[in-house]
Amino acid sequence: MAYAEGEIFKDTLRGICISSLLCIACLYVPVIGFLCALLIPLSVLFYSSKIGRRSGLIVSGTTVFVLICILRNVSIDIVFFAELLFLGFILSELFHFELPIEKTIGYASFCILATVTVSLIIYGNIQGTGIYAIISEYVAINLKQSIEIYKQMGMPEENIRMLSDYMEQIQYVLIRIIPSLVIVSTLLLSWVTLLIAKLLFARKKLFYPDFGTLNLWKAPEHLVWLVIASFLMLLIPDKTIRIFGINILLVMMPVYFFQGLAVVSFYFDKKRLPRGLRILLYSIIAFQYLAAVFIAGLGFFDIWLNIRKTEYPQKS
């Protein structure tokens, strides 16, 4: 669809405003800011798909410039927001190749992880420090901010005191599982962005790739050996090997969570559950940790049990 120059300018400006406001909300509005972060890649994906690659780059670059002006320096937060914006742009580029959904998410996540690593190395050289020191400081600052938020939310004083007492131990563990947490968050964010984009793009009549019947999706079978290997690592007394095993296990969890959701969606469709009930059940899965773990377990055992009792056609 062709657009006049005036319309392109207006949409580009609108994209910059929306992306900038979402980033600012993440910085200054607790809780709601987290939800806004989920929409940052979507804003770039939408405008890149609607008005083209050039406008998508302008939206991303100008938003980063606005944030630098607000924060008055190039901090690690700038790197974080730049990667969120870049994710939306990468997804819009991958749409042109019409890949299977696992490759779309996988390639996008790989690009983000690679650029995060390079950005942190460059940032570390500028600051005269290493990646470990940057991550350690960032985790410590965010843990302190989290405790302040919990205080404002009225968390019992004894719980606040317990968190403070175990701050060093929590920081120690978080730093060592940061690699898997970054990978997991990137996979989940890519997936959420694609799900929301499907609804938005259909409403706006924009091109959206045919990912096939997602409730029949199945993870590659060979990945199960990584899960088994990670469990075996947890049985070895060496602390380094255990940390490595935890990282592998955490990375595998979203993969089987996606498959578990496909199983759930399959039976929701089969039983023709009403939309309201589906939203309620999906909300429980999204916000209840134990429900999410159960869904991941369901997806894992579906490898052997074939719970859906059907074939799993996948796009090549």
HELIX and SHEET records of a PDB file:
HELIX    1   1 GLU A    5  TYR A   28  1                                  24    
HELIX    2   2 ILE A   32  ILE A   51  1                                  20    
HELIX    3   3 ARG A   53  LEU A   71  1                                  19    
HELIX    4   4 ILE A   76  PHE A   95  1                                  20    
HELIX    5   5 ILE A  101  GLN A  127  1                                  27    
HELIX    6   6 ILE A  131  GLN A  152  1                                  22    
HELIX    7   7 GLU A  157  ASP A  165  1                                   9    
HELIX    8   8 MET A  167  LYS A  204  1                                  38    
HELIX    9   9 LEU A  214  LEU A  216  5                                   3    
HELIX   10  10 GLU A  221  LEU A  223  5                                   3    
HELIX   11  11 VAL A  224  LEU A  234  1                                  11    
HELIX   12  12 LYS A  239  LYS A  271  1                                  33    
HELIX   13  13 ARG A  275  PHE A  287  1                                  13    
HELIX   14  14 TYR A  289  LEU A  305  1                                  17    
END                                                                             
